[in-house]
Amino acid sequence: MHLSKSDILDMNRIKRLNIINSITGIKPANLIATKSKEYGTNLAIFSSVVHLGSNPPYIGFITRPIGEVPRHTYQNIQENGCYTINHVHQDFIEQAHYTSAKIETGVSEFDICGFTEEYLFDFPVPFVAESKIKMAIKLEEIIPIKINGTIMVIGSIEHLILPDSLVNEKGYINLEEAQNVGIAGLNGYYALQKIGEFPYARPNEVPDFKVVK
Ligand SMILES: Cc1cc2nc3c(=O)[nH]c(=O)nc-3n(C[C@H](O)[C@H](O)[C@H](O)COP(=O)(O)O)c2cc1C
């Protein structure tokens, strides 16, 4: 298949959305929990979470443009500057997926989708008790992206919670053992299998590769 820019622009809207959402490959699956004083907790799945440096540890995610549809996650973060990011594991992908439904304001996806609110370390926003790997985040910066109205939300990690058994002595987290999942597009969920680990790539240590045919 070859698609030119005009082929892509001429495509059926849903097909274009699916192909462009899948083309960057596997993305992480995370549930972002927030809380509003007036309406209580909110939970939604996001695949755009990315780390933006480790010292200090900053984490970003992209939210869709703010328009007629209320963006509860974004509104709540603007209101109190705190949120939690919770990994999605294989045993609850379906519940996690349905947090993307446009649930009315004041009804929590924690209740609708069967997740448990877990308050830890006096952090004002709950974690997802079912997640093994989770972070408490404090808002640091909001960057509106002019080209299409999407918004990058950047926060710093206040707390990081994960089982000791999943982290090795070098600090690598075993995401296969955690039974984490990856997302392709907006509704394809993949299991993770670790298939390699290599040393830091120094120029003088690059193996003598043959061209792969
Ligand atoms: C697999 C998947 C990944 C998603 N990733 C994002 C994302 O990265 N950014 C975003 O704005 N919405 C994303 N969404 C859509 C949100 O989950 C959806 O808009 C949700 O209703 C937002 O909830 P809120 O209004 O309570 O914040 C994703 C949906 C699915 C199913």
Ligand as a Chemical Component Dictionary entry (heavy atoms), coordinates in Angstrom:
data_LIG
# 
_chem_comp.id                   LIG 
_chem_comp.type                 NON-POLYMER 
_chem_comp.pdbx_formal_charge   0 
_chem_comp.three_letter_code    LIG 
# 
loop_
_chem_comp_atom.comp_id 
_chem_comp_atom.atom_id 
_chem_comp_atom.alt_atom_id 
_chem_comp_atom.type_symbol 
_chem_comp_atom.charge 
_chem_comp_atom.model_Cartn_x 
_chem_comp_atom.model_Cartn_y 
_chem_comp_atom.model_Cartn_z 
_chem_comp_atom.pdbx_ordinal 
LIG C1  C1  C 0 -6.928  3.628  23.599 1  
LIG C2  C2  C 0 -7.305  5.085  23.793 2  
LIG C3  C3  C 0 -6.317  6.045  23.926 3  
LIG C4  C4  C 0 -6.640  7.401  24.111 4  
LIG N1  N1  N 0 -5.651  8.325  24.234 5  
LIG C5  C5  C 0 -5.973  9.642  24.364 6  
LIG C6  C6  C 0 -4.957  10.633 24.448 7  
LIG O1  O1  O 0 -3.759  10.350 24.452 8  
LIG N2  N2  N 0 -5.350  11.936 24.542 9  
LIG C7  C7  C 0 -6.674  12.307 24.591 10 
LIG O2  O2  O 0 -6.972  13.505 24.661 11 
LIG N3  N3  N 0 -7.650  11.377 24.529 12 
LIG C8  C8  C 0 -7.323  10.067 24.412 13 
LIG N4  N4  N 0 -8.308  9.123  24.350 14 
LIG C9  C9  C 0 -9.710  9.566  24.491 15 
LIG C10 C10 C 0 -10.096 9.784  25.946 16 
LIG O3  O3  O 0 -9.953  8.585  26.707 17 
LIG C11 C11 C 0 -11.556 10.247 25.983 18 
LIG O4  O4  O 0 -11.684 11.475 25.268 19 
LIG C12 C12 C 0 -12.084 10.427 27.365 20 
LIG O5  O5  O 0 -13.474 10.619 27.283 21 
LIG C13 C13 C 0 -11.488 11.628 28.066 22 
LIG O6  O6  O 0 -12.136 11.685 29.280 23 
LIG P1  P1  P 0 -12.395 13.017 30.081 24 
LIG O7  O7  O 0 -13.313 13.900 29.296 25 
LIG O8  O8  O 0 -13.034 12.489 31.303 26 
LIG O9  O9  O 0 -11.073 13.646 30.300 27 
LIG C14 C14 C 0 -7.996  7.790  24.175 28 
LIG C15 C15 C 0 -9.010  6.810  24.042 29 
LIG C16 C16 C 0 -8.657  5.464  23.850 30 
LIG C17 C17 C 0 -9.745  4.434  23.722 31 
# 
loop_
_chem_comp_bond.comp_id 
_chem_comp_bond.atom_id_1 
_chem_comp_bond.atom_id_2 
_chem_comp_bond.value_order 
_chem_comp_bond.pdbx_ordinal 
LIG C1  C2  SING 1  
LIG C2  C3  SING 2  
LIG C2  C16 DOUB 3  
LIG C3  C4  DOUB 4  
LIG C4  N1  SING 5  
LIG C4  C14 SING 6  
LIG N1  C5  DOUB 7  
LIG C5  C6  SING 8  
LIG C5  C8  SING 9  
LIG C6  O1  DOUB 10 
LIG C6  N2  SING 11 
LIG N2  C7  SING 12 
LIG C7  O2  DOUB 13 
LIG C7  N3  SING 14 
LIG N3  C8  DOUB 15 
LIG C8  N4  SING 16 
LIG N4  C9  SING 17 
LIG N4  C14 SING 18 
LIG C9  C10 SING 19 
LIG C10 O3  SING 20 
LIG C10 C11 SING 21 
LIG C11 O4  SING 22 
LIG C11 C12 SING 23 
LIG C12 O5  SING 24 
LIG C12 C13 SING 25 
LIG C13 O6  SING 26 
LIG O6  P1  SING 27 
LIG P1  O7  DOUB 28 
LIG P1  O8  SING 29 
LIG P1  O9  SING 30 
LIG C14 C15 DOUB 31 
LIG C15 C16 SING 32 
LIG C16 C17 SING 33 
# 
